[in-house]
């Protein structure tokens, strides 16, 4: 029986700096996750990214991303599940 994929919407914000996207997506890739869609914006010196991610539950996603967001001084705002 085929199971529906569990998608999560992640929002990360903070001061803009080089390599944010590379480090976030590398952590997700190493965790076996797939990206659906992404939206990024740079406003002044700030950066925000919204990602649709599949392949891990909310707790695992936070565990994958927390070291990256902490190291870069970013805030992980939302881990919402979508079906």
C-alpha positions, 0 to 999 in steps of 0.5 A, spaced: 500 500 500 502 506 497 503 511 503 502 519 502 508 523 503 508 527 509 510 534 507 513 540 512 513 547 511 519 550 514 521 558 515 527 560 517 529 568 518 535 572 520 541 576 518 543 575 511 550 572 510 553 567 505 552 560 505 545 560 508 541 556 503 547 551 502 548 549 509 540 548 510 540 544 504 546 540 505 543 538 512 537 536 509 540 532 504 544 529 509 538 527 513 535 524 507 530 529 505 527 532 499 525 539 497 519 541 494 518 548 493 522 554 496 521 561 497 527 566 499 527 573 500 532 578 502 530 585 505 535 590 507 540 586 511 535 580 513 534 573 509 528 569 510 526 562 506 520 558 506 521 550 504 517 545 503 520 538 505 519 531 505 522 525 508 523 526 516 518 528 521 518 535 525 522 532 531 527 529 526 527 536 521 528 540 527 534 536 530 537 536 523 537 544 522 538 546 529 545 546 529 545 550 522 540 555 525 544 556 531 551 556 528 548 562 523 544 565 528 538 564 525 531 562 527 527 556 525 520 559 526 515 554 524 515 546 522 508 545 520 505 539 517 502 538 510 499 532 507 
